Amino acid sequence: MDFSLGRRDFSGQFAIFDHVIVGENFRMLGDRYNITVATQASFDRLIDIIQLSKSWDGPMSVAIFIIDIEFSAIKVLIEYLRECHKNLRENAAFSFIYPLEHPPVIKDFSVVKSYLSDCANPKPLVEALQKKVFTPLYKKWRDKYKYPQNHLRNLARETSLTAYTMSLDVDIILSPGATQQLSDFVKTDEAKCKKCVFTLAAYEVERIPKNKDQLLFLLKQQRAQPFHHVINKSCQHATNFTLFEESLRKNSNSTSVEIIHTAEFEFLYEPFYLSLNSVPKYEERFLGYGFTRNTQTYELSVGGWSFKVLSPVYLVHLGIKISKKKPYWRVKQNNENSKIFRKFKNEVKARYHTVEIKEVASTSKSKKNKR
């Protein structure tokens, strides 16, 4: 891999490499299902892709941040993932991006390769790699380095070959059977709406449910909750989980995907969704944390897109988040991006010739009959 050949992003700060590693079924599965899961990760989160890949049988476009010495660790980890997991070996395409100020560093990590044969337990390999990478000196600057989430989200979408994409976090898991269910849905007339995004209800769970009945049971036992319900309720609140769960109960035997209602947009809303890949890109001026996904959703709303909530397909994240505490550097990045958003908001209004959306995260009237 010649690091000097990567194309540059618009800002000139990052080098980008498309389709560095491509699974043999990536194109064929795109033709079959016409949906690509677009996801992104850095070294410390890449191992989470195992569960995502087990839940999705279609093509996956994976954008990876190969900063500094992490490149060498990522090489080993991708080798392990592709050797041990068929869907990642055959169905996934990997693309890379790195900051020009911290280009990839090549180190010999062959000492950890003794762990590559243990496909049932990736933990020893990951821990050995982390020990090599995250030295105190490295962590001192790396922890607060601004992760280019939106560059990576755009790269994963751009390197998809299908008409439809789902931009999912790497630690999100789809409900059983979702690949075929969603593929059948995008063949319908409803899915051809050019200004619709099809929202998927997402939950945090203590264990992965095998079906919608198990999800409802976990909710009843308070062992599951809407995604970010505690740490940032407004980011998913507009989906209206009460209506979604009612649809699961009423249509307990149905597997066909249908639109159950249109979500009423609320400021800071950032659902996971299926859409035509022609939707606006994520704004790459937002680096680090804060105002990354929700600014793209804001543009969708201002630009006239509708948020159509689907059932019975759903998403889960393993683990329930209960703490709102954030490290100082994340708070700082969020504040910096908040200032950028003020300018971005005016640009979006001018672009679509619309009036400003009232910035109320969860109004009292929208709370009615919602969780």
Secondary structure as UniProt FT lines:
FT   HELIX           3..5
FT   STRAND          7..8
FT   TURN            10..11
FT   STRAND          14..22
FT   TURN            24..25
FT   HELIX           26..33
FT   STRAND          35..42
FT   HELIX           43..48
FT   HELIX           49..54
FT   STRAND          60..65
FT   TURN            68..69
FT   HELIX           70..84
FT   HELIX           86..90
FT   STRAND          92..99
FT   TURN            100..101
FT   HELIX           110..115
FT   TURN            116..117
FT   TURN            119..120
FT   HELIX           123..133
FT   HELIX           136..142
FT   TURN            143..144
FT   HELIX           149..158
FT   STRAND          164..167
FT   TURN            170..171
FT   STRAND          172..174
FT   TURN            176..177
FT   HELIX           178..185
FT   TURN            186..187
FT   HELIX           190..192
FT   TURN            194..195
FT   STRAND          196..205
FT   HELIX           212..220
FT   TURN            221..222
FT   STRAND          224..226
FT   TURN            227..231
FT   HELIX           233..235
FT   HELIX           237..239
FT   HELIX           241..250
FT   TURN            251..253
FT   STRAND          258..263
FT   TURN            267..268
FT   STRAND          272..276
FT   TURN            277..278
FT   TURN            284..285
FT   HELIX           293..302
FT   TURN            303..304
FT   STRAND          306..318
FT   HELIX           328..352
FT   HELIX           364..367
FT   TURN            368..369
//
